[in-house]
Amino acid sequence: MTVLPTSGWDEADPKSRLATLRRSIDNIDAALIHILAERFRCTKVVGALKAENDLPPADPAREREQIERLRRLALEAELDPEFAEKFLNFIVKEVIRHHEAIAAARGMPSSTGE
């Protein structure tokens, strides 16, 4: 279900409507940044936990499960599942990079064998 803001604009004035929509988009962008920051705070703790327990930085089984789950969520939300998968892959790649850096700082090999 799509809900677009309708208050605060003059129906006859497309510039007013555009400004209102852009304010909503700006608010959503800000929320996404804060959500991503919180996610990365959590994954850094996960990376430290993995390093402390000699676990590999990457977990391919978990990554596959997450991709499948997010593709389902994307379909339910009427979002392109290919986009959702690309987005998650981008995030996971960055998380693994962080985990590898944490592991390297503790003297563990990277998940790529480097």
Phi and psi restraints in degrees (range 20) as a CNS / XPLOR table:
assign (resid 1 and name C) (resid 2 and name N)
       (resid 2 and name CA) (resid 2 and name C) 1.0 -101.1 20.0 2
assign (resid 2 and name N) (resid 2 and name CA)
       (resid 2 and name C) (resid 3 and name N) 1.0 127.8 20.0 2
assign (resid 2 and name C) (resid 3 and name N)
       (resid 3 and name CA) (resid 3 and name C) 1.0 -121.6 20.0 2
assign (resid 3 and name N) (resid 3 and name CA)
       (resid 3 and name C) (resid 4 and name N) 1.0 116.1 20.0 2
assign (resid 3 and name C) (resid 4 and name N)
       (resid 4 and name CA) (resid 4 and name C) 1.0 -105.6 20.0 2
assign (resid 4 and name N) (resid 4 and name CA)
       (resid 4 and name C) (resid 5 and name N) 1.0 145.9 20.0 2
assign (resid 4 and name C) (resid 5 and name N)
       (resid 5 and name CA) (resid 5 and name C) 1.0 -65.9 20.0 2
assign (resid 5 and name N) (resid 5 and name CA)
       (resid 5 and name C) (resid 6 and name N) 1.0 133.7 20.0 2
assign (resid 5 and name C) (resid 6 and name N)
       (resid 6 and name CA) (resid 6 and name C) 1.0 -122.4 20.0 2
assign (resid 6 and name N) (resid 6 and name CA)
       (resid 6 and name C) (resid 7 and name N) 1.0 -14.3 20.0 2
assign (resid 6 and name C) (resid 7 and name N)
       (resid 7 and name CA) (resid 7 and name C) 1.0 -84.9 20.0 2
assign (resid 7 and name N) (resid 7 and name CA)
       (resid 7 and name C) (resid 8 and name N) 1.0 151.3 20.0 2
assign (resid 7 and name C) (resid 8 and name N)
       (resid 8 and name CA) (resid 8 and name C) 1.0 88.3 20.0 2
assign (resid 8 and name N) (resid 8 and name CA)
       (resid 8 and name C) (resid 9 and name N) 1.0 11.9 20.0 2
assign (resid 8 and name C) (resid 9 and name N)
       (resid 9 and name CA) (resid 9 and name C) 1.0 -136.1 20.0 2
assign (resid 9 and name N) (resid 9 and name CA)
       (resid 9 and name C) (resid 10 and name N) 1.0 155.5 20.0 2
assign (resid 9 and name C) (resid 10 and name N)
       (resid 10 and name CA) (resid 10 and name C) 1.0 -93.2 20.0 2
assign (resid 10 and name N) (resid 10 and name CA)
       (resid 10 and name C) (resid 11 and name N) 1.0 117.6 20.0 2
assign (resid 10 and name C) (resid 11 and name N)
       (resid 11 and name CA) (resid 11 and name C) 1.0 -53.3 20.0 2
assign (resid 11 and name N) (resid 11 and name CA)
       (resid 11 and name C) (resid 12 and name N) 1.0 -31.2 20.0 2
assign (resid 11 and name C) (resid 12 and name N)
       (resid 12 and name CA) (resid 12 and name C) 1.0 -85.4 20.0 2
assign (resid 12 and name N) (resid 12 and name CA)
       (resid 12 and name C) (resid 13 and name N) 1.0 -8.8 20.0 2
assign (resid 12 and name C) (resid 13 and name N)
       (resid 13 and name CA) (resid 13 and name C) 1.0 -112.2 20.0 2
assign (resid 13 and name N) (resid 13 and name CA)
       (resid 13 and name C) (resid 14 and name N) 1.0 99.3 20.0 2
assign (resid 13 and name C) (resid 14 and name N)
       (resid 14 and name CA) (resid 14 and name C) 1.0 -61.4 20.0 2
assign (resid 14 and name N) (resid 14 and name CA)
       (resid 14 and name C) (resid 15 and name N) 1.0 -29.3 20.0 2
assign (resid 14 and name C) (resid 15 and name N)
       (resid 15 and name CA) (resid 15 and name C) 1.0 -66.9 20.0 2
assign (resid 15 and name N) (resid 15 and name CA)
       (resid 15 and name C) (resid 16 and name N) 1.0 -36.8 20.0 2
assign (resid 15 and name C) (resid 16 and name N)
       (resid 16 and name CA) (resid 16 and name C) 1.0 -66.1 20.0 2
assign (resid 16 and name N) (resid 16 and name CA)
       (resid 16 and name C) (resid 17 and name N) 1.0 -43.8 20.0 2
assign (resid 16 and name C) (resid 17 and name N)
       (resid 17 and name CA) (resid 17 and name C) 1.0 -62.1 20.0 2
assign (resid 17 and name N) (resid 17 and name CA)
       (resid 17 and name C) (resid 18 and name N) 1.0 -44.2 20.0 2
assign (resid 17 and name C) (resid 18 and name N)
       (resid 18 and name CA) (resid 18 and name C) 1.0 -61.7 20.0 2
assign (resid 18 and name N) (resid 18 and name CA)
       (resid 18 and name C) (resid 19 and name N) 1.0 -44.1 20.0 2
assign (resid 18 and name C) (resid 19 and name N)
       (resid 19 and name CA) (resid 19 and name C) 1.0 -61.8 20.0 2
assign (resid 19 and name N) (resid 19 and name CA)
       (resid 19 and name C) (resid 20 and name N) 1.0 -41.9 20.0 2
assign (resid 19 and name C) (resid 20 and name N)
       (resid 20 and name CA) (resid 20 and name C) 1.0 -64.5 20.0 2
assign (resid 20 and name N) (resid 20 and name CA)
       (resid 20 and name C) (resid 21 and name N) 1.0 -45.2 20.0 2
assign (resid 20 and name C) (resid 21 and name N)
       (resid 21 and name CA) (resid 21 and name C) 1.0 -62.2 20.0 2
assign (resid 21 and name N) (resid 21 and name CA)
       (resid 21 and name C) (resid 22 and name N) 1.0 -41.6 20.0 2
assign (resid 21 and name C) (resid 22 and name N)
       (resid 22 and name CA) (resid 22 and name C) 1.0 -65.0 20.0 2
assign (resid 22 and name N) (resid 22 and name CA)
       (resid 22 and name C) (resid 23 and name N) 1.0 -36.4 20.0 2
assign (resid 22 and name C) (resid 23 and name N)
       (resid 23 and name CA) (resid 23 and name C) 1.0 -62.2 20.0 2
assign (resid 23 and name N) (resid 23 and name CA)
       (resid 23 and name C) (resid 24 and name N) 1.0 -41.5 20.0 2
assign (resid 23 and name C) (resid 24 and name N)
       (resid 24 and name CA) (resid 24 and name C) 1.0 -64.1 20.0 2
assign (resid 24 and name N) (resid 24 and name CA)
       (resid 24 and name C) (resid 25 and name N) 1.0 -43.4 20.0 2
assign (resid 24 and name C) (resid 25 and name N)
       (resid 25 and name CA) (resid 25 and name C) 1.0 -61.6 20.0 2
assign (resid 25 and name N) (resid 25 and name CA)
       (resid 25 and name C) (resid 26 and name N) 1.0 -42.7 20.0 2
assign (resid 25 and name C) (resid 26 and name N)
       (resid 26 and name CA) (resid 26 and name C) 1.0 -61.2 20.0 2
assign (resid 26 and name N) (resid 26 and name CA)
       (resid 26 and name C) (resid 27 and name N) 1.0 -40.9 20.0 2
assign (resid 26 and name C) (resid 27 and name N)
       (resid 27 and name CA) (resid 27 and name C) 1.0 -64.5 20.0 2
assign (resid 27 and name N) (resid 27 and name CA)
       (resid 27 and name C) (resid 28 and name N) 1.0 -41.5 20.0 2
assign (resid 27 and name C) (resid 28 and name N)
       (resid 28 and name CA) (resid 28 and name C) 1.0 -64.3 20.0 2
assign (resid 28 and name N) (resid 28 and name CA)
       (resid 28 and name C) (resid 29 and name N) 1.0 -43.2 20.0 2
assign (resid 28 and name C) (resid 29 and name N)
       (resid 29 and name CA) (resid 29 and name C) 1.0 -59.2 20.0 2
assign (resid 29 and name N) (resid 29 and name CA)
       (resid 29 and name C) (resid 30 and name N) 1.0 -43.0 20.0 2
assign (resid 29 and name C) (resid 30 and name N)
       (resid 30 and name CA) (resid 30 and name C) 1.0 -62.2 20.0 2
assign (resid 30 and name N) (resid 30 and name CA)
       (resid 30 and name C) (resid 31 and name N) 1.0 -42.8 20.0 2
assign (resid 30 and name C) (resid 31 and name N)
       (resid 31 and name CA) (resid 31 and name C) 1.0 -63.0 20.0 2
assign (resid 31 and name N) (resid 31 and name CA)
       (resid 31 and name C) (resid 32 and name N) 1.0 -41.2 20.0 2
assign (resid 31 and name C) (resid 32 and name N)
       (resid 32 and name CA) (resid 32 and name C) 1.0 -59.9 20.0 2
assign (resid 32 and name N) (resid 32 and name CA)
       (resid 32 and name C) (resid 33 and name N) 1.0 -43.2 20.0 2
assign (resid 32 and name C) (resid 33 and name N)
       (resid 33 and name CA) (resid 33 and name C) 1.0 -61.9 20.0 2
assign (resid 33 and name N) (resid 33 and name CA)
       (resid 33 and name C) (resid 34 and name N) 1.0 -44.7 20.0 2
assign (resid 33 and name C) (resid 34 and name N)
       (resid 34 and name CA) (resid 34 and name C) 1.0 -65.9 20.0 2
assign (resid 34 and name N) (resid 34 and name CA)
       (resid 34 and name C) (resid 35 and name N) 1.0 -39.1 20.0 2
assign (resid 34 and name C) (resid 35 and name N)
       (resid 35 and name CA) (resid 35 and name C) 1.0 -65.3 20.0 2
assign (resid 35 and name N) (resid 35 and name CA)
       (resid 35 and name C) (resid 36 and name N) 1.0 -44.2 20.0 2
assign (resid 35 and name C) (resid 36 and name N)
       (resid 36 and name CA) (resid 36 and name C) 1.0 -63.3 20.0 2
assign (resid 36 and name N) (resid 36 and name CA)
       (resid 36 and name C) (resid 37 and name N) 1.0 -40.5 20.0 2
assign (resid 36 and name C) (resid 37 and name N)
       (resid 37 and name CA) (resid 37 and name C) 1.0 -60.1 20.0 2
assign (resid 37 and name N) (resid 37 and name CA)
       (resid 37 and name C) (resid 38 and name N) 1.0 -44.2 20.0 2
assign (resid 37 and name C) (resid 38 and name N)
       (resid 38 and name CA) (resid 38 and name C) 1.0 -64.4 20.0 2
assign (resid 38 and name N) (resid 38 and name CA)
       (resid 38 and name C) (resid 39 and name N) 1.0 -40.5 20.0 2
assign (resid 38 and name C) (resid 39 and name N)
       (resid 39 and name CA) (resid 39 and name C) 1.0 -60.7 20.0 2
assign (resid 39 and name N) (resid 39 and name CA)
       (resid 39 and name C) (resid 40 and name N) 1.0 -44.1 20.0 2
assign (resid 39 and name C) (resid 40 and name N)
       (resid 40 and name CA) (resid 40 and name C) 1.0 -70.1 20.0 2
assign (resid 40 and name N) (resid 40 and name CA)
       (resid 40 and name C) (resid 41 and name N) 1.0 -31.6 20.0 2
assign (resid 40 and name C) (resid 41 and name N)
       (resid 41 and name CA) (resid 41 and name C) 1.0 -61.0 20.0 2
assign (resid 41 and name N) (resid 41 and name CA)
       (resid 41 and name C) (resid 42 and name N) 1.0 -42.1 20.0 2
assign (resid 41 and name C) (resid 42 and name N)
       (resid 42 and name CA) (resid 42 and name C) 1.0 -66.5 20.0 2
assign (resid 42 and name N) (resid 42 and name CA)
       (resid 42 and name C) (resid 43 and name N) 1.0 -44.4 20.0 2
assign (resid 42 and name C) (resid 43 and name N)
       (resid 43 and name CA) (resid 43 and name C) 1.0 -70.4 20.0 2
assign (resid 43 and name N) (resid 43 and name CA)
       (resid 43 and name C) (resid 44 and name N) 1.0 -26.1 20.0 2
assign (resid 43 and name C) (resid 44 and name N)
       (resid 44 and name CA) (resid 44 and name C) 1.0 -66.5 20.0 2
assign (resid 44 and name N) (resid 44 and name CA)
       (resid 44 and name C) (resid 45 and name N) 1.0 -38.1 20.0 2
assign (resid 44 and name C) (resid 45 and name N)
       (resid 45 and name CA) (resid 45 and name C) 1.0 -65.3 20.0 2
assign (resid 45 and name N) (resid 45 and name CA)
       (resid 45 and name C) (resid 46 and name N) 1.0 -41.2 20.0 2
assign (resid 45 and name C) (resid 46 and name N)
       (resid 46 and name CA) (resid 46 and name C) 1.0 -59.6 20.0 2
assign (resid 46 and name N) (resid 46 and name CA)
       (resid 46 and name C) (resid 47 and name N) 1.0 -43.6 20.0 2
assign (resid 46 and name C) (resid 47 and name N)
       (resid 47 and name CA) (resid 47 and name C) 1.0 -60.1 20.0 2
assign (resid 47 and name N) (resid 47 and name CA)
       (resid 47 and name C) (resid 48 and name N) 1.0 -42.6 20.0 2
assign (resid 47 and name C) (resid 48 and name N)
       (resid 48 and name CA) (resid 48 and name C) 1.0 -65.1 20.0 2
assign (resid 48 and name N) (resid 48 and name CA)
       (resid 48 and name C) (resid 49 and name N) 1.0 -42.2 20.0 2
assign (resid 48 and name C) (resid 49 and name N)
       (resid 49 and name CA) (resid 49 and name C) 1.0 -61.1 20.0 2
assign (resid 49 and name N) (resid 49 and name CA)
       (resid 49 and name C) (resid 50 and name N) 1.0 -43.3 20.0 2
assign (resid 49 and name C) (resid 50 and name N)
       (resid 50 and name CA) (resid 50 and name C) 1.0 -62.0 20.0 2
assign (resid 50 and name N) (resid 50 and name CA)
       (resid 50 and name C) (resid 51 and name N) 1.0 -46.3 20.0 2
assign (resid 50 and name C) (resid 51 and name N)
       (resid 51 and name CA) (resid 51 and name C) 1.0 -63.0 20.0 2
assign (resid 51 and name N) (resid 51 and name CA)
       (resid 51 and name C) (resid 52 and name N) 1.0 -42.2 20.0 2
assign (resid 51 and name C) (resid 52 and name N)
       (resid 52 and name CA) (resid 52 and name C) 1.0 -62.8 20.0 2
assign (resid 52 and name N) (resid 52 and name CA)
       (resid 52 and name C) (resid 53 and name N) 1.0 -26.9 20.0 2
assign (resid 52 and name C) (resid 53 and name N)
       (resid 53 and name CA) (resid 53 and name C) 1.0 -110.5 20.0 2
assign (resid 53 and name N) (resid 53 and name CA)
       (resid 53 and name C) (resid 54 and name N) 1.0 18.8 20.0 2
assign (resid 53 and name C) (resid 54 and name N)
       (resid 54 and name CA) (resid 54 and name C) 1.0 53.7 20.0 2
assign (resid 54 and name N) (resid 54 and name CA)
       (resid 54 and name C) (resid 55 and name N) 1.0 38.6 20.0 2
assign (resid 54 and name C) (resid 55 and name N)
       (resid 55 and name CA) (resid 55 and name C) 1.0 -96.1 20.0 2
assign (resid 55 and name N) (resid 55 and name CA)
       (resid 55 and name C) (resid 56 and name N) 1.0 148.7 20.0 2
assign (resid 55 and name C) (resid 56 and name N)
       (resid 56 and name CA) (resid 56 and name C) 1.0 -67.5 20.0 2
assign (resid 56 and name N) (resid 56 and name CA)
       (resid 56 and name C) (resid 57 and name N) 1.0 148.6 20.0 2
assign (resid 56 and name C) (resid 57 and name N)
       (resid 57 and name CA) (resid 57 and name C) 1.0 -62.2 20.0 2
assign (resid 57 and name N) (resid 57 and name CA)
       (resid 57 and name C) (resid 58 and name N) 1.0 -33.6 20.0 2
assign (resid 57 and name C) (resid 58 and name N)
       (resid 58 and name CA) (resid 58 and name C) 1.0 -103.5 20.0 2
assign (resid 58 and name N) (resid 58 and name CA)
       (resid 58 and name C) (resid 59 and name N) 1.0 150.0 20.0 2
assign (resid 58 and name C) (resid 59 and name N)
       (resid 59 and name CA) (resid 59 and name C) 1.0 -135.0 20.0 2
assign (resid 59 and name N) (resid 59 and name CA)
       (resid 59 and name C) (resid 60 and name N) 1.0 85.3 20.0 2
assign (resid 59 and name C) (resid 60 and name N)
       (resid 60 and name CA) (resid 60 and name C) 1.0 -56.0 20.0 2
assign (resid 60 and name N) (resid 60 and name CA)
       (resid 60 and name C) (resid 61 and name N) 1.0 -36.0 20.0 2
assign (resid 60 and name C) (resid 61 and name N)
       (resid 61 and name CA) (resid 61 and name C) 1.0 -64.8 20.0 2
assign (resid 61 and name N) (resid 61 and name CA)
       (resid 61 and name C) (resid 62 and name N) 1.0 -44.8 20.0 2
assign (resid 61 and name C) (resid 62 and name N)
       (resid 62 and name CA) (resid 62 and name C) 1.0 -62.9 20.0 2
assign (resid 62 and name N) (resid 62 and name CA)
       (resid 62 and name C) (resid 63 and name N) 1.0 -41.1 20.0 2
assign (resid 62 and name C) (resid 63 and name N)
       (resid 63 and name CA) (resid 63 and name C) 1.0 -62.5 20.0 2
assign (resid 63 and name N) (resid 63 and name CA)
       (resid 63 and name C) (resid 64 and name N) 1.0 -41.7 20.0 2
assign (resid 63 and name C) (resid 64 and name N)
       (resid 64 and name CA) (resid 64 and name C) 1.0 -62.9 20.0 2
assign (resid 64 and name N) (resid 64 and name CA)
       (resid 64 and name C) (resid 65 and name N) 1.0 -43.7 20.0 2
assign (resid 64 and name C) (resid 65 and name N)
       (resid 65 and name CA) (resid 65 and name C) 1.0 -60.8 20.0 2
assign (resid 65 and name N) (resid 65 and name CA)
       (resid 65 and name C) (resid 66 and name N) 1.0 -43.1 20.0 2
assign (resid 65 and name C) (resid 66 and name N)
       (resid 66 and name CA) (resid 66 and name C) 1.0 -65.4 20.0 2
assign (resid 66 and name N) (resid 66 and name CA)
       (resid 66 and name C) (resid 67 and name N) 1.0 -40.5 20.0 2
assign (resid 66 and name C) (resid 67 and name N)
       (resid 67 and name CA) (resid 67 and name C) 1.0 -61.4 20.0 2
assign (resid 67 and name N) (resid 67 and name CA)
       (resid 67 and name C) (resid 68 and name N) 1.0 -47.3 20.0 2
assign (resid 67 and name C) (resid 68 and name N)
       (resid 68 and name CA) (resid 68 and name C) 1.0 -60.4 20.0 2
assign (resid 68 and name N) (resid 68 and name CA)
       (resid 68 and name C) (resid 69 and name N) 1.0 -43.5 20.0 2
assign (resid 68 and name C) (resid 69 and name N)
       (resid 69 and name CA) (resid 69 and name C) 1.0 -64.3 20.0 2
assign (resid 69 and name N) (resid 69 and name CA)
       (resid 69 and name C) (resid 70 and name N) 1.0 -45.4 20.0 2
assign (resid 69 and name C) (resid 70 and name N)
       (resid 70 and name CA) (resid 70 and name C) 1.0 -70.2 20.0 2
assign (resid 70 and name N) (resid 70 and name CA)
       (resid 70 and name C) (resid 71 and name N) 1.0 -31.2 20.0 2
assign (resid 70 and name C) (resid 71 and name N)
       (resid 71 and name CA) (resid 71 and name C) 1.0 -64.3 20.0 2
assign (resid 71 and name N) (resid 71 and name CA)
       (resid 71 and name C) (resid 72 and name N) 1.0 -41.2 20.0 2
assign (resid 71 and name C) (resid 72 and name N)
       (resid 72 and name CA) (resid 72 and name C) 1.0 -63.4 20.0 2
assign (resid 72 and name N) (resid 72 and name CA)
       (resid 72 and name C) (resid 73 and name N) 1.0 -45.4 20.0 2
assign (resid 72 and name C) (resid 73 and name N)
       (resid 73 and name CA) (resid 73 and name C) 1.0 -61.3 20.0 2
assign (resid 73 and name N) (resid 73 and name CA)
       (resid 73 and name C) (resid 74 and name N) 1.0 -40.6 20.0 2
assign (resid 73 and name C) (resid 74 and name N)
       (resid 74 and name CA) (resid 74 and name C) 1.0 -60.8 20.0 2
assign (resid 74 and name N) (resid 74 and name CA)
       (resid 74 and name C) (resid 75 and name N) 1.0 -45.5 20.0 2
assign (resid 74 and name C) (resid 75 and name N)
       (resid 75 and name CA) (resid 75 and name C) 1.0 -59.8 20.0 2
assign (resid 75 and name N) (resid 75 and name CA)
       (resid 75 and name C) (resid 76 and name N) 1.0 -44.1 20.0 2
assign (resid 75 and name C) (resid 76 and name N)
       (resid 76 and name CA) (resid 76 and name C) 1.0 -62.8 20.0 2
assign (resid 76 and name N) (resid 76 and name CA)
       (resid 76 and name C) (resid 77 and name N) 1.0 -33.1 20.0 2
assign (resid 76 and name C) (resid 77 and name N)
       (resid 77 and name CA) (resid 77 and name C) 1.0 -90.6 20.0 2
assign (resid 77 and name N) (resid 77 and name CA)
       (resid 77 and name C) (resid 78 and name N) 1.0 4.7 20.0 2
assign (resid 77 and name C) (resid 78 and name N)
       (resid 78 and name CA) (resid 78 and name C) 1.0 60.0 20.0 2
assign (resid 78 and name N) (resid 78 and name CA)
       (resid 78 and name C) (resid 79 and name N) 1.0 40.9 20.0 2
assign (resid 78 and name C) (resid 79 and name N)
       (resid 79 and name CA) (resid 79 and name C) 1.0 -112.6 20.0 2
assign (resid 79 and name N) (resid 79 and name CA)
       (resid 79 and name C) (resid 80 and name N) 1.0 143.2 20.0 2
assign (resid 79 and name C) (resid 80 and name N)
       (resid 80 and name CA) (resid 80 and name C) 1.0 -58.7 20.0 2
assign (resid 80 and name N) (resid 80 and name CA)
       (resid 80 and name C) (resid 81 and name N) 1.0 117.1 20.0 2
assign (resid 80 and name C) (resid 81 and name N)
       (resid 81 and name CA) (resid 81 and name C) 1.0 -63.6 20.0 2
assign (resid 81 and name N) (resid 81 and name CA)
       (resid 81 and name C) (resid 82 and name N) 1.0 -28.1 20.0 2
assign (resid 81 and name C) (resid 82 and name N)
       (resid 82 and name CA) (resid 82 and name C) 1.0 -64.6 20.0 2
assign (resid 82 and name N) (resid 82 and name CA)
       (resid 82 and name C) (resid 83 and name N) 1.0 -43.4 20.0 2
assign (resid 82 and name C) (resid 83 and name N)
       (resid 83 and name CA) (resid 83 and name C) 1.0 -61.5 20.0 2
assign (resid 83 and name N) (resid 83 and name CA)
       (resid 83 and name C) (resid 84 and name N) 1.0 -46.0 20.0 2
assign (resid 83 and name C) (resid 84 and name N)
       (resid 84 and name CA) (resid 84 and name C) 1.0 -59.4 20.0 2
assign (resid 84 and name N) (resid 84 and name CA)
       (resid 84 and name C) (resid 85 and name N) 1.0 -41.2 20.0 2
assign (resid 84 and name C) (resid 85 and name N)
       (resid 85 and name CA) (resid 85 and name C) 1.0 -66.3 20.0 2
assign (resid 85 and name N) (resid 85 and name CA)
       (resid 85 and name C) (resid 86 and name N) 1.0 -44.1 20.0 2
assign (resid 85 and name C) (resid 86 and name N)
       (resid 86 and name CA) (resid 86 and name C) 1.0 -61.2 20.0 2
assign (resid 86 and name N) (resid 86 and name CA)
       (resid 86 and name C) (resid 87 and name N) 1.0 -42.0 20.0 2
assign (resid 86 and name C) (resid 87 and name N)
       (resid 87 and name CA) (resid 87 and name C) 1.0 -62.1 20.0 2
assign (resid 87 and name N) (resid 87 and name CA)
       (resid 87 and name C) (resid 88 and name N) 1.0 -47.1 20.0 2
assign (resid 87 and name C) (resid 88 and name N)
       (resid 88 and name CA) (resid 88 and name C) 1.0 -63.8 20.0 2
assign (resid 88 and name N) (resid 88 and name CA)
       (resid 88 and name C) (resid 89 and name N) 1.0 -42.2 20.0 2
assign (resid 88 and name C) (resid 89 and name N)
       (resid 89 and name CA) (resid 89 and name C) 1.0 -60.1 20.0 2
assign (resid 89 and name N) (resid 89 and name CA)
       (resid 89 and name C) (resid 90 and name N) 1.0 -39.2 20.0 2
assign (resid 89 and name C) (resid 90 and name N)
       (resid 90 and name CA) (resid 90 and name C) 1.0 -61.6 20.0 2
assign (resid 90 and name N) (resid 90 and name CA)
       (resid 90 and name C) (resid 91 and name N) 1.0 -46.3 20.0 2
assign (resid 90 and name C) (resid 91 and name N)
       (resid 91 and name CA) (resid 91 and name C) 1.0 -64.5 20.0 2
assign (resid 91 and name N) (resid 91 and name CA)
       (resid 91 and name C) (resid 92 and name N) 1.0 -46.4 20.0 2
assign (resid 91 and name C) (resid 92 and name N)
       (resid 92 and name CA) (resid 92 and name C) 1.0 -61.2 20.0 2
assign (resid 92 and name N) (resid 92 and name CA)
       (resid 92 and name C) (resid 93 and name N) 1.0 -41.1 20.0 2
assign (resid 92 and name C) (resid 93 and name N)
       (resid 93 and name CA) (resid 93 and name C) 1.0 -58.7 20.0 2
assign (resid 93 and name N) (resid 93 and name CA)
       (resid 93 and name C) (resid 94 and name N) 1.0 -42.8 20.0 2
assign (resid 93 and name C) (resid 94 and name N)
       (resid 94 and name CA) (resid 94 and name C) 1.0 -68.3 20.0 2
assign (resid 94 and name N) (resid 94 and name CA)
       (resid 94 and name C) (resid 95 and name N) 1.0 -39.9 20.0 2
assign (resid 94 and name C) (resid 95 and name N)
       (resid 95 and name CA) (resid 95 and name C) 1.0 -61.6 20.0 2
assign (resid 95 and name N) (resid 95 and name CA)
       (resid 95 and name C) (resid 96 and name N) 1.0 -46.0 20.0 2
assign (resid 95 and name C) (resid 96 and name N)
       (resid 96 and name CA) (resid 96 and name C) 1.0 -61.5 20.0 2
assign (resid 96 and name N) (resid 96 and name CA)
       (resid 96 and name C) (resid 97 and name N) 1.0 -39.8 20.0 2
assign (resid 96 and name C) (resid 97 and name N)
       (resid 97 and name CA) (resid 97 and name C) 1.0 -59.4 20.0 2
assign (resid 97 and name N) (resid 97 and name CA)
       (resid 97 and name C) (resid 98 and name N) 1.0 -43.6 20.0 2
assign (resid 97 and name C) (resid 98 and name N)
       (resid 98 and name CA) (resid 98 and name C) 1.0 -63.1 20.0 2
assign (resid 98 and name N) (resid 98 and name CA)
       (resid 98 and name C) (resid 99 and name N) 1.0 -44.8 20.0 2
assign (resid 98 and name C) (resid 99 and name N)
       (resid 99 and name CA) (resid 99 and name C) 1.0 -63.2 20.0 2
assign (resid 99 and name N) (resid 99 and name CA)
       (resid 99 and name C) (resid 100 and name N) 1.0 -40.0 20.0 2
assign (resid 99 and name C) (resid 100 and name N)
       (resid 100 and name CA) (resid 100 and name C) 1.0 -64.4 20.0 2
assign (resid 100 and name N) (resid 100 and name CA)
       (resid 100 and name C) (resid 101 and name N) 1.0 -38.5 20.0 2
assign (resid 100 and name C) (resid 101 and name N)
       (resid 101 and name CA) (resid 101 and name C) 1.0 -65.0 20.0 2
assign (resid 101 and name N) (resid 101 and name CA)
       (resid 101 and name C) (resid 102 and name N) 1.0 -41.2 20.0 2
assign (resid 101 and name C) (resid 102 and name N)
       (resid 102 and name CA) (resid 102 and name C) 1.0 -63.9 20.0 2
assign (resid 102 and name N) (resid 102 and name CA)
       (resid 102 and name C) (resid 103 and name N) 1.0 -45.1 20.0 2
assign (resid 102 and name C) (resid 103 and name N)
       (resid 103 and name CA) (resid 103 and name C) 1.0 -63.6 20.0 2
assign (resid 103 and name N) (resid 103 and name CA)
       (resid 103 and name C) (resid 104 and name N) 1.0 -41.8 20.0 2
assign (resid 103 and name C) (resid 104 and name N)
       (resid 104 and name CA) (resid 104 and name C) 1.0 -63.1 20.0 2
assign (resid 104 and name N) (resid 104 and name CA)
       (resid 104 and name C) (resid 105 and name N) 1.0 -38.3 20.0 2
assign (resid 104 and name C) (resid 105 and name N)
       (resid 105 and name CA) (resid 105 and name C) 1.0 -64.3 20.0 2
assign (resid 105 and name N) (resid 105 and name CA)
       (resid 105 and name C) (resid 106 and name N) 1.0 -23.1 20.0 2
assign (resid 105 and name C) (resid 106 and name N)
       (resid 106 and name CA) (resid 106 and name C) 1.0 -101.0 20.0 2
assign (resid 106 and name N) (resid 106 and name CA)
       (resid 106 and name C) (resid 107 and name N) 1.0 4.9 20.0 2
assign (resid 106 and name C) (resid 107 and name N)
       (resid 107 and name CA) (resid 107 and name C) 1.0 85.1 20.0 2
assign (resid 107 and name N) (resid 107 and name CA)
       (resid 107 and name C) (resid 108 and name N) 1.0 15.5 20.0 2
assign (resid 107 and name C) (resid 108 and name N)
       (resid 108 and name CA) (resid 108 and name C) 1.0 -92.1 20.0 2
assign (resid 108 and name N) (resid 108 and name CA)
       (resid 108 and name C) (resid 109 and name N) 1.0 149.8 20.0 2
assign (resid 108 and name C) (resid 109 and name N)
       (resid 109 and name CA) (resid 109 and name C) 1.0 -71.1 20.0 2
assign (resid 109 and name N) (resid 109 and name CA)
       (resid 109 and name C) (resid 110 and name N) 1.0 157.0 20.0 2
assign (resid 109 and name C) (resid 110 and name N)
       (resid 110 and name CA) (resid 110 and name C) 1.0 -77.0 20.0 2
assign (resid 110 and name N) (resid 110 and name CA)
       (resid 110 and name C) (resid 111 and name N) 1.0 166.6 20.0 2
assign (resid 110 and name C) (resid 111 and name N)
       (resid 111 and name CA) (resid 111 and name C) 1.0 -69.9 20.0 2
assign (resid 111 and name N) (resid 111 and name CA)
       (resid 111 and name C) (resid 112 and name N) 1.0 -15.9 20.0 2
assign (resid 111 and name C) (resid 112 and name N)
       (resid 112 and name CA) (resid 112 and name C) 1.0 -93.8 20.0 2
assign (resid 112 and name N) (resid 112 and name CA)
       (resid 112 and name C) (resid 113 and name N) 1.0 0.9 20.0 2
assign (resid 112 and name C) (resid 113 and name N)
       (resid 113 and name CA) (resid 113 and name C) 1.0 83.4 20.0 2
assign (resid 113 and name N) (resid 113 and name CA)
       (resid 113 and name C) (resid 114 and name N) 1.0 6.7 20.0 2
